[in-house]
Each structure stands twice: as structure tokens, then as C-alpha cells.
Amino acid sequence: MTYRYTIDRIPPSNNKYIGRNARWEYGKVKSEWAQLIKCCCRPVPKAPLKKAVVELTYYFPDRKRRDPDNYSGKMILDGLVRAGILVDDSFDCIILSIRAGYDKKNPRTEITITEVDDIV
């Protein structure tokens, strides 16, 4: 089974928080993203997926250079676990793919989750 979700935002870069004393701000934004995932990611599986391929595609509003490691999906993956879509976001449970695109008029994050029998 494959689930496709679209969120009309892009999460902040990890650079916004790493190495800074922004623990409270980070926690607030992470909670906001968990709530956003819970609201936007419908339908949810009957039971959380034990094994899955998770593809994140960020459509940025400009062609500015960005590093994939700064958009690792941390807030999204944690939100998917909290929403009951994934059992866990560990290497034993998911294969993660991160891509970027460009859409000046409609920046967004697209999430595709495909259930698999095993993680190789």
C-alpha cells in the first residue's frame, strides 16, 4: 500500500537550530510540525506501518543551493510516528529518500510512504 500526503510548507533547515541555544524554539516548531502532520496526513493506515520506504520531496520557491542533510526530515519523521503512520523511524523500519524540486507558485513538501515486507 502507498500513502501520499502534501503539506503546503517546507520544514525549517536544521541549520536554524544546530549549534544554537534554541532548544525551546526547536521544541515549539517540532510540536507544530507534529500537529501539522496529524492534520494533513490522511488517511492513516489501520495500524502503524512496521516497514516502509519514505520519500520526501521538497518543492522550494527558489533555486537557491541547499544541502540535503539540512532537510533530513527529522520533524516530519517524528510527526509520522506520533500520528500513528509509522511504528518507528529507525533504520530497521524505514528507507529514507530525500529530493528537491522547484515550484515558485506552490512551495510544499510531498510525502510518499510505501509499505514493504522487509528492509534490505
N, CA, C and O atoms as a Tinker XYZ file with bonds, in Angstrom:
   480  protein
     1  N      0.841000   -1.178000    0.000000    73     2
     2  CA     0.000000    0.000000    0.000000    64     1     3
     3  C      0.890000    1.246000    0.000000    63     2     4     5
     4  O      1.934000    1.271000    0.652000    81     3
     5  N      0.475000    2.261000   -0.723000    73     3     6
     6  CA     1.207000    3.525000   -0.782000    64     5     7
     7  C      0.310000    4.660000   -0.319000    63     6     8     9
     8  O     -0.860000    4.744000   -0.693000    81     7
     9  N      0.880000    5.527000    0.499000    73     7    10
    10  CA     0.180000    6.708000    1.009000    64     9    11
    11  C      0.903000    7.942000    0.494000    63    10    12    13
    12  O      2.132000    8.012000    0.529000    81    11
    13  N      0.131000    8.921000    0.013000    73    11    14
    14  CA     0.699000   10.165000   -0.498000    64    13    15
    15  C      0.067000   11.342000    0.245000    63    14    16    17
    16  O     -1.153000   11.463000    0.356000    81    15
    17  N      0.943000   12.192000    0.743000    73    15    18
    18  CA     0.490000   13.353000    1.506000    64    17    19
    19  C      1.194000   14.607000    0.988000    63    18    20    21
    20  O      2.339000   14.542000    0.540000    81    19
    21  N      0.510000   15.736000    1.052000    73    19    22
    22  CA     1.103000   17.019000    0.678000    64    21    23
    23  C      0.881000   18.013000    1.807000    63    22    24    25
    24  O     -0.228000   18.158000    2.320000    81    23
    25  N      1.947000   18.688000    2.178000    73    23    26
    26  CA     1.890000   19.733000    3.194000    64    25    27
    27  C      2.311000   21.021000    2.511000    63    26    28    29
    28  O      3.323000   21.046000    1.811000    81    27
    29  N      1.563000   22.072000    2.699000    73    27    30
    30  CA     1.801000   23.320000    1.965000    64    29    31
    31  C      2.936000   24.168000    2.555000    63    30    32    33
    32  O      2.959000   25.387000    2.386000    81    31
    33  N      3.848000   23.532000    3.225000    73    31    34
    34  CA     5.013000   24.199000    3.819000    64    33    35
    35  C      6.240000   23.323000    3.666000    63    34    36    37
    36  O      6.157000   22.151000    3.298000    81    35
    37  N      7.374000   23.924000    3.959000    73    35    38
    38  CA     8.648000   23.210000    3.987000    64    37    39
    39  C      9.209000   23.402000    5.390000    63    38    40    41
    40  O      9.240000   24.528000    5.889000    81    39
    41  N      9.652000   22.325000    6.037000    73    39    42
    42  CA    10.181000   22.500000    7.394000    64    41    43
    43  C     11.449000   23.347000    7.384000    63    42    44    45
    44  O     12.130000   23.434000    6.362000    81    43
    45  N     11.768000   23.972000    8.514000    73    43    46
    46  CA    12.980000   24.779000    8.565000    64    45    47
    47  C     14.226000   23.917000    8.409000    63    46    48    49
    48  O     14.232000   22.732000    8.744000    81    47
    49  N     15.263000   24.531000    7.902000    73    47    50
    50  CA    16.558000   23.866000    7.781000    64    49    51
    51  C     17.091000   23.518000    9.163000    63    50    52    53
    52  O     16.865000   24.256000   10.122000    81    51
    53  N     17.799000   22.394000    9.269000    73    51    54
    54  CA    18.441000   22.030000   10.537000    64    53    55
    55  C     19.422000   23.114000   10.985000    63    54    56    57
    56  O     19.661000   23.273000   12.182000    81    55
    57  N     19.985000   23.854000   10.045000    73    55    58
    58  CA    20.933000   24.918000   10.380000    64    57    59
    59  C     20.318000   25.987000   11.273000    63    58    60    61
    60  O     21.036000   26.701000   11.973000    81    59
    61  N     19.007000   26.100000   11.254000    73    59    62
    62  CA    18.339000   27.107000   12.077000    64    61    63
    63  C     18.504000   26.810000   13.570000    63    62    64    65
    64  O     18.439000   27.718000   14.398000    81    63
    65  N     18.720000   25.521000   13.913000    73    63    66
    66  CA    18.760000   25.128000   15.320000    64    65    67
    67  C     20.090000   24.529000   15.773000    63    66    68    69
    68  O     20.467000   24.691000   16.934000    81    67
    69  N     20.801000   23.848000   14.896000    73    67    70
    70  CA    22.035000   23.165000   15.294000    64    69    71
    71  C     23.092000   24.189000   15.715000    63    70    72    73
    72  O     23.363000   25.157000   15.005000    81    71
    73  N     23.685000   23.945000   16.900000    73    71    74
    74  CA    24.745000   24.809000   17.392000    64    73    75
    75  C     24.267000   26.115000   17.981000    63    74    76    77
    76  O     25.071000   27.000000   18.273000    81    75
    77  N     22.982000   26.241000   18.156000    73    75    78
    78  CA    22.431000   27.470000   18.731000    64    77    79
    79  C     21.668000   27.124000   20.012000    63    78    80    81
    80  O     21.231000   25.987000   20.192000    81    79
    81  N     21.518000   28.078000   20.869000    73    79    82
    82  CA    20.713000   27.883000   22.073000    64    81    83
    83  C     19.258000   28.180000   21.743000    63    82    84    85
    84  O     18.701000   29.191000   22.170000    81    83
    85  N     18.659000   27.285000   20.980000    73    83    86
    86  CA    17.285000   27.497000   20.536000    64    85    87
    87  C     16.417000   26.293000   20.887000    63    86    88    89
    88  O     15.490000   25.951000   20.153000    81    87
    89  N     16.724000   25.652000   22.015000    73    87    90
    90  CA    16.027000   24.427000   22.402000    64    89    91
    91  C     14.519000   24.625000   22.513000    63    90    92    93
    92  O     13.748000   23.782000   22.053000    81    91
    93  N     14.093000   25.733000   23.122000    73    91    94
    94  CA    12.658000   25.959000   23.319000    64    93    95
    95  C     11.969000   26.255000   21.988000    63    94    96    97
    96  O     10.869000   25.769000   21.726000    81    95
    97  N     12.619000   27.045000   21.167000    73    95    98
    98  CA    12.052000   27.348000   19.847000    64    97    99
    99  C     11.966000   26.069000   19.006000    63    98   100   101
   100  O     10.961000   25.826000   18.340000    81    99
   101  N     13.025000   25.257000   19.042000    73    99   102
   102  CA    13.028000   24.000000   18.300000    64   101   103
   103  C     11.876000   23.105000   18.752000    63   102   104   105
   104  O     11.157000   22.546000   17.924000    81   103
   105  N     11.705000   22.973000   20.065000    73   103   106
   106  CA    10.623000   22.141000   20.597000    64   105   107
   107  C      9.255000   22.629000   20.156000    63   106   108   109
   108  O      8.374000   21.829000   19.842000    81   107
   109  N      9.078000   23.944000   20.134000    73   107   110
   110  CA     7.802000   24.524000   19.705000    64   109   111
   111  C      7.535000   24.218000   18.232000    63   110   112   113
   112  O      6.436000   23.797000   17.871000    81   111
   113  N      8.542000   24.431000   17.382000    73   111   114
   114  CA     8.376000   24.182000   15.940000    64   113   115
   115  C      8.167000   22.689000   15.679000    63   114   116   117
   116  O      7.356000   22.316000   14.831000    81   115
   117  N      8.885000   21.846000   16.394000    73   115   118
   118  CA     8.724000   20.392000   16.232000    64   117   119
   119  C      7.299000   19.969000   16.598000    63   118   120   121
   120  O      6.706000   19.137000   15.912000    81   119
   121  N      6.750000   20.536000   17.667000    73   119   122
   122  CA     5.363000   20.233000   18.054000    64   121   123
   123  C      4.374000   20.726000   16.998000    63   122   124   125
   124  O      3.394000   20.049000   16.688000    81   123
   125  N      4.642000   21.914000   16.449000    73   123   126
   126  CA     3.777000   22.441000   15.386000    64   125   127
   127  C      3.775000   21.504000   14.176000    63   126   128   129
   128  O      2.724000   21.248000   13.588000    81   127
   129  N      4.951000   20.996000   13.808000    73   127   130
   130  CA     5.035000   20.076000   12.671000    64   129   131
   131  C      4.343000   18.748000   12.980000    63   130   132   133
   132  O      3.723000   18.159000   12.095000    81   131
   133  N      4.440000   18.275000   14.208000    73   131   134
   134  CA     3.739000   17.039000   14.579000    64   133   135
   135  C      2.233000   17.227000   14.421000    63   134   136   137
   136  O      1.541000   16.341000   13.921000    81   135
   137  N      1.729000   18.379000   14.848000    73   135   138
   138  CA     0.298000   18.670000   14.706000    64   137   139
   139  C     -0.088000   18.814000   13.232000    63   138   140   141
   140  O     -1.138000   18.331000   12.810000    81   139
   141  N      0.755000   19.471000   12.468000    73   139   142
   142  CA     0.514000   19.643000   11.033000    64   141   143
   143  C      0.443000   18.286000   10.331000    63   142   144   145
   144  O     -0.437000   18.059000    9.501000    81   143
   145  N      1.352000   17.404000   10.658000    73   143   146
   146  CA     1.359000   16.050000   10.077000    64   145   147
   147  C      0.074000   15.317000   10.456000    63   146   148   149
   148  O     -0.563000   14.681000    9.617000    81   147
   149  N     -0.288000   15.414000   11.713000    73   147   150
   150  CA    -1.503000   14.732000   12.186000    64   149   151
   151  C     -2.736000   15.211000   11.437000    63   150   152   153
   152  O     -3.619000   14.414000   11.118000    81   151
   153  N     -2.802000   16.507000   11.153000    73   151   154
   154  CA    -3.965000   17.082000   10.469000    64   153   155
   155  C     -3.950000   16.816000    8.962000    63   154   156   157
   156  O     -4.991000   16.533000    8.369000    81   155
   157  N     -2.781000   16.907000    8.351000    73   155   158
   158  CA    -2.681000   16.846000    6.883000    64   157   159
   159  C     -2.512000   15.442000    6.314000    63   158   160   161
   160  O     -2.859000   15.194000    5.159000    81   159
   161  N     -1.992000   14.544000    7.100000    73   159   162
   162  CA    -1.674000   13.210000    6.580000    64   161   163
   163  C     -2.849000   12.262000    6.828000    63   162   164   165
   164  O     -2.895000   11.523000    7.811000    81   163
   165  N     -3.776000   12.321000    5.906000    73   163   166
   166  CA    -4.976000   11.483000    5.942000    64   165   167
   167  C     -5.156000   10.827000    4.599000    63   166   168   169
   168  O     -4.892000   11.482000    3.590000    81   167
   169  N     -5.579000    9.604000    4.505000    73   167   170
   170  CA    -5.925000    8.700000    5.588000    64   169   171
   171  C     -4.671000    8.089000    6.230000    63   170   172   173
   172  O     -3.591000    8.070000    5.640000    81   171
   173  N     -4.852000    7.601000    7.435000    73   171   174
   174  CA    -3.759000    6.901000    8.112000    64   173   175
   175  C     -3.996000    5.399000    7.967000    63   174   176   177
   176  O     -5.136000    4.959000    7.815000    81   175
   177  N     -2.929000    4.619000    8.013000    73   175   178
   178  CA    -3.112000    3.162000    7.965000    64   177   179
   179  C     -3.907000    2.676000    9.182000    63   178   180   181
   180  O     -3.948000    3.345000   10.214000    81   179
   181  N     -4.535000    1.509000    9.047000    73   179   182
   182  CA    -5.289000    0.943000   10.178000    64   181   183
   183  C     -4.377000    0.674000   11.368000    63   182   184   185
   184  O     -4.777000    0.821000   12.523000    81   183
   185  N     -3.151000    0.280000   11.065000    73   183   186
   186  CA    -2.127000    0.085000   12.096000    64   185   187
   187  C     -0.849000    0.739000   11.584000    63   186   188   189
   188  O     -0.608000    0.752000   10.377000    81   187
   189  N     -0.027000    1.279000   12.479000    73   187   190
   190  CA     1.222000    1.899000   12.022000    64   189   191
   191  C      2.070000    0.921000   11.198000    63   190   192   193
   192  O      2.151000   -0.266000   11.512000    81   191
   193  N      2.689000    1.437000   10.157000    73   191   194
   194  CA     3.496000    0.601000    9.266000    64   193   195
   195  C      4.800000    0.207000    9.950000    63   194   196   197
   196  O      5.498000    1.046000   10.519000    81   195
   197  N      5.114000   -1.083000    9.885000    73   195   198
   198  CA     6.326000   -1.597000   10.523000    64   197   199
   199  C      7.558000   -1.405000    9.652000    63   198   200   201
   200  O      8.655000   -1.183000   10.164000    81   199
   201  N      7.379000   -1.490000    8.337000    73   199   202
   202  CA     8.477000   -1.337000    7.380000    64   201   203
   203  C      7.970000   -0.499000    6.219000    63   202   204   205
   204  O      6.892000   -0.756000    5.683000    81   203
   205  N      8.752000    0.509000    5.829000    73   203   206
   206  CA     8.282000    1.381000    4.754000    64   205   207
   207  C      9.438000    2.112000    4.080000    63   206   208   209
   208  O     10.503000    2.315000    4.662000    81   207
   209  N      9.190000    2.494000    2.844000    73   207   210
   210  CA    10.062000    3.413000    2.124000    64   209   211
   211  C      9.389000    4.778000    2.221000    63   210   212   213
   212  O      8.231000    4.937000    1.835000    81   211
   213  N     10.121000    5.758000    2.738000    73   211   214
   214  CA     9.586000    7.106000    2.913000    64   213   215
   215  C     10.341000    8.036000    1.964000    63   214   216   217
   216  O     11.562000    8.169000    2.044000    81   215
   217  N      9.597000    8.671000    1.073000    73   215   218
   218  CA    10.182000    9.620000    0.129000    64   217   219
   219  C      9.690000   11.016000    0.477000    63   218   220   221
   220  O      8.486000   11.268000    0.532000    81   219
   221  N     10.640000   11.926000    0.714000    73   219   222
   222  CA    10.317000   13.319000    0.989000    64   221   223
   223  C     10.783000   14.142000   -0.198000    63   222   224   225
   224  O     11.950000   14.075000   -0.584000    81   223
   225  N      9.883000   14.913000   -0.774000    73   223   226
   226  CA    10.244000   15.812000   -1.867000    64   225   227
   227  C      9.843000   17.223000   -1.458000    63   226   228   229
   228  O      8.672000   17.522000   -1.229000    81   227
   229  N     10.853000   18.075000   -1.376000    73   227   230
   230  CA    10.640000   19.474000   -1.023000    64   229   231
   231  C     10.609000   20.295000   -2.298000    63   230   232   233
   232  O     11.548000   20.252000   -3.093000    81   231
   233  N      9.545000   21.034000   -2.494000    73   231   234
   234  CA     9.436000   21.950000   -3.640000    64   233   235
   235  C      9.664000   23.369000   -3.119000    63   234   236   237
   236  O      8.766000   23.994000   -2.557000    81   235
   237  N     10.886000   23.859000   -3.320000    73   235   238
   238  CA    11.284000   25.169000   -2.822000    64   237   239
   239  C     10.791000   26.268000   -3.757000    63   238   240   241
   240  O     10.595000   26.020000   -4.947000    81   239
   241  N     10.584000   27.497000   -3.229000    73   239   242
   242  CA    10.081000   28.599000   -4.057000    64   241   243
   243  C     11.161000   29.266000   -4.907000    63   242   244   245
   244  O     10.867000   30.143000   -5.719000    81   243
   245  N     12.412000   28.843000   -4.714000    73   243   246
   246  CA    13.509000   29.420000   -5.496000    64   245   247
   247  C     14.562000   28.333000   -5.757000    63   246   248   249
   248  O     14.474000   27.226000   -5.226000    81   247
   249  N     15.531000   28.663000   -6.564000    73   247   250
   250  CA    16.553000   27.691000   -6.941000    64   249   251
   251  C     17.845000   27.839000   -6.121000    63   250   252   253
   252  O     18.914000   27.405000   -6.550000    81   251
   253  N     17.734000   28.439000   -4.970000    73   251   254
   254  CA    18.869000   28.608000   -4.075000    64   253   255
   255  C     19.479000   27.245000   -3.727000    63   254   256   257
   256  O     18.761000   26.259000   -3.561000    81   255
   257  N     20.805000   27.204000   -3.620000    73   255   258
   258  CA    21.501000   25.950000   -3.296000    64   257   259
   259  C     21.190000   25.547000   -1.855000    63   258   260   261
   260  O     21.289000   26.365000   -0.940000    81   259
   261  N     20.813000   24.279000   -1.660000    73   259   262
   262  CA    20.514000   23.744000   -0.337000    64   261   263
   263  C     21.142000   22.360000   -0.214000    63   262   264   265
   264  O     21.199000   21.609000   -1.188000    81   263
   265  N     21.610000   22.027000    0.981000    73   263   266
   266  CA    22.194000   20.718000    1.242000    64   265   267
   267  C     21.121000   19.765000    1.758000    63   266   268   269
   268  O     20.334000   20.139000    2.628000    81   267
   269  N     21.077000   18.538000    1.234000    73   267   270
   270  CA    20.072000   17.580000    1.691000    64   269   271
   271  C     20.144000   17.271000    3.188000    63   270   272   273
   272  O     19.114000   17.039000    3.821000    81   271
   273  N     21.356000   17.268000    3.759000    73   271   274
   274  CA    21.461000   16.933000    5.176000    64   273   275
   275  C     20.798000   17.980000    6.076000    63   274   276   277
   276  O     20.479000   17.688000    7.229000    81   275
   277  N     20.591000   19.178000    5.566000    73   275   278
   278  CA    19.900000   20.204000    6.344000    64   277   279
   279  C     18.379000   20.047000    6.289000    63   278   280   281
   280  O     17.651000   20.718000    7.020000    81   279
   281  N     17.918000   19.170000    5.431000    73   279   282
   282  CA    16.485000   18.872000    5.306000    64   281   283
   283  C     16.284000   17.367000    5.474000    63   282   284   285
   284  O     15.652000   16.716000    4.642000    81   283
   285  N     16.826000   16.831000    6.550000    73   283   286
   286  CA    16.850000   15.394000    6.793000    64   285   287
   287  C     15.476000   14.785000    7.048000    63   286   288   289
   288  O     15.309000   13.568000    6.968000    81   287
   289  N     14.506000   15.618000    7.350000    73   287   290
   290  CA    13.163000   15.096000    7.593000    64   289   291
   291  C     12.867000   14.780000    9.043000    63   290   292   293
   292  O     11.845000   14.159000    9.337000    81   291
   293  N     13.724000   15.186000    9.952000    73   291   294
   294  CA    13.567000   14.868000   11.375000    64   293   295
   295  C     12.165000   15.214000   11.896000    63   294   296   297
   296  O     11.499000   14.373000   12.501000    81   295
   297  N     11.732000   16.432000   11.662000    73   295   298
   298  CA    10.419000   16.847000   12.177000    64   297   299
   299  C      9.289000   16.076000   11.515000    63   298   300   301
   300  O      8.286000   15.757000   12.155000    81   299
   301  N      9.452000   15.782000   10.243000    73   299   302
   302  CA     8.415000   15.041000    9.514000    64   301   303
   303  C      8.350000   13.596000   10.000000    63   302   304   305
   304  O      7.268000   13.089000   10.298000    81   303
   305  N      9.493000   12.939000   10.080000    73   303   306
   306  CA     9.510000   11.539000   10.509000    64   305   307
   307  C      8.984000   11.380000   11.929000    63   306   308   309
   308  O      8.198000   10.472000   12.199000    81   307
   309  N      9.406000   12.250000   12.833000    73   307   310
   310  CA     8.884000   12.180000   14.201000    64   309   311
   311  C      7.371000   12.414000   14.221000    63   310   312   313
   312  O      6.653000   11.783000   14.997000    81   311
   313  N      6.893000   13.316000   13.375000    73   311   314
   314  CA     5.457000   13.560000   13.273000    64   313   315
   315  C      4.703000   12.353000   12.728000    63   314   316   317
   316  O      3.596000   12.059000   13.178000    81   315
   317  N      5.295000   11.652000   11.762000    73   315   318
   318  CA     4.654000   10.453000   11.203000    64   317   319
   319  C      4.545000    9.354000   12.256000    63   318   320   321
   320  O      3.566000    8.608000   12.274000    81   319
   321  N      5.538000    9.250000   13.128000    73   319   322
   322  CA     5.478000    8.266000   14.218000    64   321   323
   323  C      4.403000    8.685000   15.224000    63   322   324   325
   324  O      3.579000    7.866000   15.631000    81   323
   325  N      4.412000    9.945000   15.618000    73   323   326
   326  CA     3.417000   10.437000   16.590000    64   325   327
   327  C      1.988000   10.327000   16.062000    63   326   328   329
   328  O      1.053000   10.125000   16.837000    81   327
   329  N      1.817000   10.460000   14.744000    73   327   330
   330  CA     0.481000   10.368000   14.140000    64   329   331
   331  C      0.012000    8.928000   13.959000    63   330   332   333
   332  O     -1.126000    8.693000   13.552000    81   331
   333  N      0.879000    7.964000   14.259000    73   331   334
   334  CA     0.497000    6.558000   14.125000    64   333   335
   335  C      0.586000    6.032000   12.708000    63   334   336   337
   336  O     -0.049000    5.031000   12.378000    81   335
   337  N      1.367000    6.694000   11.863000    73   335   338
   338  CA     1.528000    6.245000   10.481000    64   337   339
   339  C      2.690000    5.265000   10.378000    63   338   340   341
   340  O      2.614000    4.284000    9.638000    81   339
   341  N      3.762000    5.528000   11.116000    73   339   342
   342  CA     4.924000    4.637000   11.169000    64   341   343
   343  C      5.102000    4.130000   12.595000    63   342   344   345
   344  O      4.835000    4.853000   13.555000    81   343
   345  N      5.554000    2.886000   12.730000    73   343   346
   346  CA     5.863000    2.338000   14.056000    64   345   347
   347  C      7.055000    3.080000   14.650000    63   346   348   349
   348  O      7.049000    3.456000   15.822000    81   347
   349  N      8.080000    3.283000   13.821000    73   347   350
   350  CA     9.315000    3.928000   14.268000    64   349   351
   351  C     10.007000    4.510000   13.043000    63   350   352   353
   352  O      9.694000    4.141000   11.911000    81   351
   353  N     10.948000    5.422000   13.273000    73   351   354
   354  CA    11.684000    5.989000   12.141000    64   353   355
   355  C     13.153000    5.582000   12.158000    63   354   356   357
   356  O     14.012000    6.312000   11.664000    81   355
   357  N     13.435000    4.422000   12.724000    73   355   358
   358  CA    14.807000    3.912000   12.786000    64   357   359
   359  C     15.187000    3.232000   11.464000    63   358   360   361
   360  O     14.334000    2.951000   10.622000    81   359
   361  N     16.492000    2.977000   11.308000    73   359   362
   362  CA    16.978000    2.288000   10.110000    64   361   363
   363  C     16.335000    0.914000    9.941000    63   362   364   365
   364  O     16.210000    0.427000    8.818000    81   363
   365  N     15.927000    0.286000   11.037000    73   363   366
   366  CA    15.291000   -1.031000   10.957000    64   365   367
   367  C     13.889000   -0.969000   10.374000    63   366   368   369
   368  O     13.346000   -1.987000    9.945000    81   367
   369  N     13.301000    0.226000   10.358000    73   367   370
   370  CA    11.903000    0.359000    9.953000    64   369   371
   371  C     11.683000    1.124000    8.655000    63   370   372   373
   372  O     10.667000    0.923000    7.990000    81   371
   373  N     12.616000    2.000000    8.281000    73   371   374
   374  CA    12.386000    2.794000    7.068000    64   373   375
   375  C     13.634000    2.877000    6.191000    63   374   376   377
   376  O     14.768000    2.755000    6.654000    81   375
   377  N     13.375000    3.085000    4.936000    73   375   378
   378  CA    14.379000    3.541000    3.974000    64   377   379
   379  C     13.938000    4.948000    3.602000    63   378   380   381
   380  O     12.793000    5.159000    3.203000    81   379
   381  N     14.842000    5.909000    3.730000    73   379   382
   382  CA    14.504000    7.309000    3.518000    64   381   383
   383  C     15.140000    7.835000    2.244000    63   382   384   385
   384  O     16.326000    7.621000    1.992000    81   383
   385  N     14.337000    8.525000    1.442000    73   383   386
   386  CA    14.805000    9.181000    0.227000    64   385   387
   387  C     14.411000   10.650000    0.310000    63   386   388   389
   388  O     13.266000   10.979000    0.619000    81   387
   389  N     15.379000   11.538000    0.030000    73   387   390
   390  CA    15.129000   12.977000    0.087000    64   389   391
   391  C     15.458000   13.586000   -1.270000    63   390   392   393
   392  O     16.536000   13.363000   -1.821000    81   391
   393  N     14.515000   14.357000   -1.798000    73   391   394
   394  CA    14.724000   15.018000   -3.087000    64   393   395
   395  C     14.229000   16.456000   -2.999000    63   394   396   397
   396  O     13.518000   16.834000   -2.068000    81   395
   397  N     14.621000   17.240000   -3.984000    73   395   398
   398  CA    14.174000   18.626000   -4.030000    64   397   399
   399  C     13.694000   18.973000   -5.423000    63   398   400   401
   400  O     14.171000   18.432000   -6.420000    81   399
   401  N     12.752000   19.877000   -5.469000    73   399   402
   402  CA    12.243000   20.398000   -6.722000    64   401   403
   403  C     12.048000   21.899000   -6.580000    63   402   404   405
   404  O     12.403000   22.489000   -5.560000    81   403
   405  N     11.490000   22.499000   -7.598000    73   403   406
   406  CA    11.288000   23.944000   -7.623000    64   405   407
   407  C      9.863000   24.228000   -8.061000    63   406   408   409
   408  O      9.407000   23.720000   -9.085000    81   407
   409  N      9.165000   25.038000   -7.284000    73   407   410
   410  CA     7.828000   25.485000   -7.657000    64   409   411
   411  C      7.586000   26.842000   -6.996000    63   410   412   413
   412  O      7.179000   26.924000   -5.837000    81   411
   413  N      7.844000   27.891000   -7.755000    73   411   414
   414  CA     7.749000   29.255000   -7.227000    64   413   415
   415  C      6.344000   29.569000   -6.715000    63   414   416   417
   416  O      6.188000   30.271000   -5.716000    81   415
   417  N      5.336000   29.057000   -7.391000    73   415   418
   418  CA     3.956000   29.389000   -7.048000    64   417   419
   419  C      3.362000   28.500000   -5.952000    63   418   420   421
   420  O      2.396000   28.886000   -5.294000    81   419
   421  N      3.936000   27.322000   -5.759000    73   419   422
   422  CA     3.344000   26.385000   -4.809000    64   421   423
   423  C      4.420000   25.608000   -4.040000    63   422   424   425
   424  O      4.544000   24.396000   -4.217000    81   423
   425  N      5.204000   26.293000   -3.185000    73   423   426
   426  CA     6.191000   25.552000   -2.393000    64   425   427
   427  C      5.469000   24.600000   -1.445000    63   426   428   429
   428  O      4.416000   24.925000   -0.897000    81   427
   429  N      6.060000   23.414000   -1.262000    73   427   430
   430  CA     5.368000   22.401000   -0.464000    64   429   431
   431  C      6.313000   21.245000   -0.146000    63   430   432   433
   432  O      7.443000   21.181000   -0.630000    81   431
   433  N      5.812000   20.345000    0.677000    73   431   434
   434  CA     6.505000   19.092000    0.966000    64   433   435
   435  C      5.571000   17.965000    0.574000    63   434   436   437
   436  O      4.426000   17.917000    1.025000    81   435
   437  N      6.048000   17.067000   -0.254000    73   435   438
   438  CA     5.273000   15.878000   -0.615000    64   437   439
   439  C      5.906000   14.668000    0.064000    63   438   440   441
   440  O      7.121000   14.474000    0.030000    81   439
   441  N      5.058000   13.875000    0.672000    73   439   442
   442  CA     5.494000   12.689000    1.410000    64   441   443
   443  C      4.844000   11.475000    0.762000    63   442   444   445
   444  O      3.621000   11.410000    0.634000    81   443
   445  N      5.659000   10.525000    0.359000    73   443   446
   446  CA     5.148000    9.264000   -0.181000    64   445   447
   447  C      5.679000    8.145000    0.707000    63   446   448   449
   448  O      6.883000    8.042000    0.938000    81   447
   449  N      4.776000    7.313000    1.198000    73   447   450
   450  CA     5.147000    6.213000    2.081000    64   449   451
   451  C      4.627000    4.931000    1.468000    63   450   452   453
   452  O      3.425000    4.773000    1.254000    81   451
   453  N      5.535000    4.021000    1.188000    73   451   454
   454  CA     5.169000    2.737000    0.604000    64   453   455
   455  C      5.518000    1.624000    1.585000    63   454   456   457
   456  O      6.675000    1.462000    1.973000    81   455
   457  N      4.521000    0.875000    1.973000    73   455   458
   458  CA     4.736000   -0.238000    2.880000    64   457   459
   459  C      5.504000   -1.341000    2.154000    63   458   460   461
   460  O      5.202000   -1.655000    1.002000    81   459
   461  N      6.484000   -1.922000    2.818000    73   459   462
   462  CA     7.270000   -3.022000    2.255000    64   461   463
   463  C      7.313000   -4.166000    3.260000    63   462   464   465
   464  O      7.036000   -3.982000    4.446000    81   463
   465  N      7.667000   -5.351000    2.763000    73   463   466
   466  CA     7.727000   -6.521000    3.630000    64   465   467
   467  C      8.989000   -6.542000    4.483000    63   466   468   469
   468  O      8.978000   -7.015000    5.620000    81   467
   469  N     10.084000   -6.020000    3.915000    73   467   470
   470  CA    11.351000   -6.066000    4.641000    64   469   471
   471  C     12.240000   -4.909000    4.201000    63   470   472   473
   472  O     12.089000   -4.378000    3.100000    81   471
   473  N     13.148000   -4.534000    5.055000    73   471   474
   474  CA    14.138000   -3.517000    4.753000    64   473   475
   475  C     15.442000   -4.238000    4.447000    63   474   476   477
   476  O     15.975000   -4.973000    5.279000    81   475
   477  N     15.940000   -4.018000    3.253000    73   475   478
   478  CA    17.179000   -4.706000    2.852000    64   477   479
   479  C     18.354000   -3.792000    3.030000    63   478   480
   480  O     19.487000   -4.182000    2.748000    81   479
